[in-house]
Amino acid sequence: MRIEDYQHWARRAVDWTADYLRGLRARPVRPDIAPGSVAARLPAAPPEEPEPLETIFADFEAIVPDAMTHWQHPRFFAYFPANAHRASMLAEHLVAGMAAQCMLWQTSPAATEIEGRMVEWLAAALGLPRGWSGLIQDSASTATLCAILTMRERALDWAGNRQGLSGAPRLRIYASAQNHSSVDKACWIAGIGQENLVRIPTRPDFGMDPAALERAIAADLAAGHLPAGVVAVTGGTAIGACDPVAEIAAVARRHGLYLHLDAAWAGAAMICPEFRPLWAGVEEVDSLVVNPHKWLGANFDCSVQFLKDPAAQIRTLALRPDYLQTLGRSEIVNYSEWTVPLGRRFRALKLWFLLRAEGLSGLRRMIRDHVRWARMARDLIAADPAFEIATEPTLALFTFRLRAGDAATRALIEAVNAGGRAFLTQTMHEGRFVIRMTVGTIDCTEADVRAACDAIIAAARAPG
Ligand SMILES: *Cc1c(COP(=O)(O)O)cnc(C)c1O
């Protein structure tokens, strides 16, 4: 493709995107299509000869948008949001054009230095202690994996990377049942094993019970196992559970354990000081992950892992073969030495654009609106006698169900989602099927939240 053609089509793509975003409210949030229907429209083999962009673009318009679930739709209340602020989209386009590999300072000086500064900016915005460092990962899953690998190597005095794990003591990692499946997967990948991820019971508020954590560690020590670390959560995925971070940190410190806090979704809200009690004690953790690619509006992927002291993680993951040496500069930061992949995207630019274009004040306003509207939605649904609130709002997430039971609740969410006016997802809570509602997309308005509640209540009244 010639640069002139790129210029023409890039303009077309931007115009298309603007029209798409303006028209989102008129689309069903989730498409009503059968699995396989998209693949059936694509040829089985790639083209031998070049095709005109006109044809390719027309096929995109004909095949793709109607077969997408629209995450930027103002009535998307499912999972957690994955927002893409316009300023951040612009930065992504510029990054795509430069297409740099950001593994070393030398391969991308501006990317490395802006990444360092953006980690500092975000730490300040979240009220974290001065002096923390960190990096931008692709996902919270990777950040949690890096933290668990660090727990492993630290507990083994860095013998695992050299000798492997056979013959090593049984390593133990502690987390509550409200933690995300990425913790399980990290234990698999790290060679620690599912059976050595110890699930600590929760208190009535669904936060991890520190006394139970203490007992589990003592039992493991008595059995000759090797406790390695604790993963706590602020804003668990199912119902938004928050562990008591300060109390857990005290237990971890007493036993010399590394502590990682997963605030992938809820962390964004901590730009508002009034929400920070939810993670009181955060200054005590060793590692913390917050995903600006969820609520804050940096389009995927952009997951910031903060580290009180990066030395242990770098010692676990840095590997510097001859061909990656930067001659004469051994003191510079090479972020690939802090994580698993070598190649890295220039993710900091979208954070730079986003934080400047919206300002912390603009982002705080958005988060506060969402939290307020989630409470409003909770009240609207609670006011209907057919419903009961299963869990109260944590920030902008709450869960509810029909008093009529699991089957009726399941039928209700299927009807709402099939209707296309809103999209929500479900979870199991204390053995019961509940609907999750999380408010959080950037173009959502109070009217959208009311419309979704109307659709939910109307579907519950509908015969059948
Ligand atoms: C979304 C989420 C994750 C996973 O995030 P990825 O960036 O998709 O890996 C982990 N933990 C919590 C609490 C989450 O909400």
The ligand as a Tripos MOL2 file, in Angstrom:
@<TRIPOS>MOLECULE
LIG
   15    15     1     0     0
SMALL
NO_CHARGES

@<TRIPOS>ATOM
      1 C1        -10.3530   -7.8010   34.8350 C.3       1 LIG1
      2 C2         -9.6790   -8.3300   36.0370 C.ar      1 LIG1
      3 C3         -8.5330   -9.1170   35.9340 C.ar      1 LIG1
      4 C4         -7.9760   -9.5520   34.6060 C.3       1 LIG1
      5 O1         -7.5290   -8.4510   33.8830 O.3       1 LIG1
      6 P1         -6.7650   -8.6230   32.4970 P.3       1 LIG1
      7 O2         -6.1160   -7.2920   32.3250 O.co2     1 LIG1
      8 O3         -7.8080   -8.9140   31.4910 O.co2     1 LIG1
      9 O4         -5.7930   -9.7380   32.6400 O.co2     1 LIG1
     10 C5         -7.9300   -9.5340   37.0950 C.ar      1 LIG1
     11 N1         -8.4200   -9.1890   38.2920 N.ar      1 LIG1
     12 C6         -9.5120   -8.4330   38.4470 C.ar      1 LIG1
     13 C7        -10.0090   -8.0780   39.8140 C.3       1 LIG1
     14 C8        -10.1780   -7.9690   37.3110 C.ar      1 LIG1
     15 O5        -11.2670   -7.2130   37.4450 O.3       1 LIG1
@<TRIPOS>BOND
     1     1     2 1
     2     2     3 ar
     3     2    14 ar
     4     3     4 1
     5     3    10 ar
     6     4     5 1
     7     5     6 1
     8     6     7 2
     9     6     8 1
    10     6     9 1
    11    10    11 ar
    12    11    12 ar
    13    12    13 1
    14    12    14 ar
    15    14    15 1
@<TRIPOS>SUBSTRUCTURE
     1 LIG1         1 GROUP 0 **** ****
